[in-house]
Amino acid sequence: MTAKADDYNNGPTAAARAAAAAIQASNASPNTANVTTVPTDAAQPVVEESRVQRAQKLLSNVTDKASDVVLGALNYIGVRYKYGGNTPDSGLDCSGFVRYVFQDTLNFMLPRRSEEMSQVGERIAKTDLKPGDLVFFNTMRRSFSHVGIYIGGDKFVHAPATGGKIRVEDLRESYWSARYNGARRVETLKASAELTRVEQLFKNDHPM
């Protein structure tokens, strides 16, 4: 495990703050240096500005959900692994941990097994990973036998195995890189209605 991963595991509060900052930075508005200023005499109607503001607010809600998932997951660093465990008090296995976090933070119920989770939501390329995505691994000689939550910076949090505790790992480590199976973005199930509204804001000539 890298030193940075150790920092996460030794200080969950600091890790949570760092993860929140990373999410905000990754979703920050692009550099505005090249943005052309519209003259005041050619300004867009007020209604257009209102639509843009609404779209930005809806998109920020999606970002907030990802942040909630990451912070919620990091709160359980140090909880012991227990095969079949469903609560932090009794212990959690990998899928039990992920399921508990999503239910607790988003009130969204995932399937119980990691293989079933791998069919939920949207398939995401490794290069497109964002905080809150589910990452899957082949750790038991079968695909999607292990799952964790991506937190940004090539790191993920998971419940490892019997005798271990929930901790942060690095996707770039040879063990995890060799066993990586893919990722899913479950958050889209919760955010789909909001994203549809955002699209309509820009497609519809009339304000909402």
C-alpha positions, -999 to 999 in steps of 0.1 A, spaced: 0 0 0 13 35 -8 20 62 18 -10 82 6 -33 52 11 -19 48 46 -27 84 53 -64 77 44 -65 46 66 -48 63 96 -69 94 95 -105 89 81 -115 124 90 -87 140 71 -93 115 43 -129 125 41 -120 162 38 -94 154 11 -118 133 -9 -145 161 -7 -119 186 -20 -109 162 -48 -145 158 -59 -151 195 -59 -119 201 -79 -126 174 -104 -161 189 -110 -150 226 -110 -158 248 -139 -132 248 -167 -107 277 -170 -126 308 -180 -96 326 -194 -107 319 -230 -143 326 -224 -155 355 -245 -174 382 -227 -208 391 -242 -213 428 -246 -240 442 -224 -259 455 -254 -260 419 -268 -267 401 -235 -290 371 -235 -325 374 -221 -328 370 -184 -348 339 -189 -318 322 -206 -296 331 -176 -322 315 -153 -322 283 -173 -284 280 -171 -285 286 -134 -311 259 -129 -290 235 -149 -259 243 -129 -279 237 -97 -292 203 -109 -257 192 -119 -243 202 -85 -269 180 -69 -254 150 -88 -219 160 -76 -232 163 -40 -245 127 -42 -211 114 -52 -195 134 -24 -220 119 1 -211 84 -11 -174 89 -7 -176 106 26 -200 80 39 -177 52 28 -146 67 44 -165 70 77 -163 32 80 -125 28 76 -114 5 103 -146 -16 105 -137 -52 106 -144 -76 77 -170 -102 83 -182 -126 56 -219 -121 51 -219 -90 74 -245 -63 67 -239 -36 94 -208 -18 107 -216 -31 142 -215 -67 132 -189 -63 105 -191 -60 67 -180 -79 37 -172 -62 4 -207 -61 -11 -223 -56 23 -202 -25 28 -210 -10 -6 -247 -18 -2 -248 -3 33 -231 29 21 -255 35 -8 -285 28 13 -273 50 42 -263 80 20 -286 79 -10 -314 56 3 -307 35 -27 -308 -3 -23 -282 -22 -43 -283 -60 -48 -265 -80 -21 -239 -98 -42 -210 -81 -61 -218 -101 -92 -254 -87 -92 -241 -52 -85 -220 -54 -117 -252 -54 -137 -266 -22 -121 -262 13 -135 -239 23 -164 -207 6 -174 -177 30 -171 -143 29 -187 -114 30 -163 -102 63 -178 -136 78 -170 -138 68 -133 -153 94 -110 -157 94 -72 -187 72 -61 -183 47 -90 -182 10 -81 -150 -9 -91 -149 -46 -95 -122 -73 -93 -116 -110 -98 -102 -120 -64 -117 -155 -62 -110 -169 -97 -143 -156 -109 -153 -122 -124 -169 -95 -103 -162 -114 -71 -150 -83 -52 -163 -47 -52 -152 -14 -38 -161 23 -41 -138 46 -61 -129 78 -42 -107 96 -68 -69 98 -74 -68 61 -84 -79 52 -49 -108 30 -38 -122 20 -4 -133 -16 3 -137 -43 28 -108 -66 19 -110 -102 34 -113 -122 65 -90 -108 92 -89 -74 75 -106 -40 80 -122 -16 57 -94 5 41 -82 25 11 -61 9 -17 -45 21 -49 -59 8 -82 -23 11 -97 -9 -16 -74 -1 -47 -93 -24 -69 -74 -55 -48 -80 -45 -37 -115 -41 -74 -126 -75 -83 -112 -95 -53 -123 -128 -63 -139 -145 -29 -146 -167 -2 -131 -203 8 -129 -218 42 -122 -248 35 -99 -254 72 -92 -269 76 -127 -300 57 -115 -307 83 -89 -296 113 -111 -312 103 -144 -343 124 -139 -322 154 -130 -299 150 -160 -329 146 -183 -342 179 -169 -308 195 -176 -309 184 -212 -344 197 -216 -333 231 -203 -311 235 -233 -332 218 -259 -365 235 -251 -370 271 -263 -393 278 -234 -382 282 -198 -393 256 -173 
